[in-house]
Amino acid sequence: MHDILIRNGLIYDGNGRAPFPADLAVDGDVITAIGRVTGRARQEINAGGLAVSPGFINMMCWANESLIHDGRSQSDIRQGVTLEILGEGFSMGPLNDELKVYMKERQGDIRYDIEWTTLREYLAFLTRRGVSPNVASFIGAGGVRANVLGFADRRPTAGELAQMQTLVRQAMADGAVGLSAALIYAPDSYADTAELIALASAAAEYDGLFAVHLRSEGETFLEALEEFLQIVAESSVRGEIYHLKASGRRNWPKLEKAIARVEAARAAGLPVTADMYTYHASATGLDAMMPGWVQEGGHQAWVARLRDPAVRERLKAEIALPSADWENSYHEAGDASKVLCVSFKNDALKPLTGKSLAEIAALRGGDPVETAMDLVIEDDSRVGCVYFTMSEENVRREIGLPWVSFCSDSASLAPDGIFLRSNPHPRAYGSFARLLGKFVRDEGLISLEEAVRRLSGLPADNLKLDRRGRLLPGHFADVVIFDPATIQDHATFDRPHQYATGVRDVLVNGVPVLRDGEHTGATPGRVVDGPGRSD
């Protein structure tokens, strides 16, 4: 008598092998048999020849706050995601008292008390409240820096750097999957290569992964890639490039050189991988079109500078030109019509949601760059934006790379309540279904078994997770049943709040959270530890 028996499935086991028909038995939270399974079960699920695969791993998401508000993780669960990897650059811990105040002040539509200090305590807070997917996190280098140096643009002293390394080691011992850095954003951008090598070396002591948003994906893309490879080599850490891309039309041809460089490094033994989302537009904030010097000291200092006429004139001149010193998403987009403003926290500005920066400037009778400065001031936030900076052909090229896994780079949402107060990038609802529908089934860029491997087995290996990412006896029962013939994303930039379809059933730790396409309300998600966890 098994707890759950999935019959008549076509098994895609996460290893990239050809699928095979089999039954799958679950007892408690683990898979106990795959093949011709006899006997009965307390609950039988007839897969009816549909694909049965490991749960998908979202290699980089921003569900930090959305899971606090709604632990069901609807937009991702309905695509088969059973593990959310959090913590790009600025993780939800560790937090000193000053950072707790700072984060509280910066909250938008989702409001919450900060009841934790360490990253581990935050993850425990999530699972205690109840979440449907499993959760894991990197410790963010920017947050580590802010704990010790605040938001100052300066080098740490030897003592301060030692404090930062201690914070990394503590988080790694607490189960963080690695160290992350987002090097186009302040305060991460203030770190030099030596500082990052020191922090990555601390993570490497616990066999953690170093994941990085490169210092440039545009004008100095190839130079930024070299910095990343240097950090990986000199710190003996394993490396992951967040959302691999070449940003800005003039930089699109650089992708081939970057791929060749990564593959040469891999052939030479350097443990380097990458992830991506399946769209040609990115999503970030208006801070991504402004240099680091104007943001030094934190948000309020940034806003204060934007009120200064002399600063505004200097910014207008700098933003108008490409720069090798900082990443200019506005210039990479080409013009203000390719920058969508999708998330405001000021109710008075919410009617502008979904309009381009060019449209907003025209409505106000102003210059687009000055309008961007005004919006930051008026909204008292970075203002969420979508930038159309990438090539669809480059997206297809990256999908074909066997060392690239997948992410949403977004929160996990639902088309109701507070989530409707902003427009997300459609990747929040469609990144994984878009891979399996548009790029695998419709365009045949890679096989379905290879896509499943890169959604499950590959990221589990890169993160060195215990018994996740594959359908094997003894592995945790994170299981997805989906229809390869119908799986489809529906979210668009104009109408992003639309669920993907084609995923029928999802189990997390042996508990059904999606049944016949509907959420069961179950919240069996757990904290998943990295390889350095010490009890």
Order of alpha helices (4+ residues) and beta strands (2+ residues): beta-beta-beta-beta-beta-beta-alpha-alpha-beta-alpha-alpha-beta-beta-alpha-alpha-beta-alpha-beta-alpha-beta-alpha-beta-beta-alpha-alpha-alpha-beta-beta-alpha-alpha-beta-alpha-beta-alpha-alpha-alpha-beta-beta-beta-beta
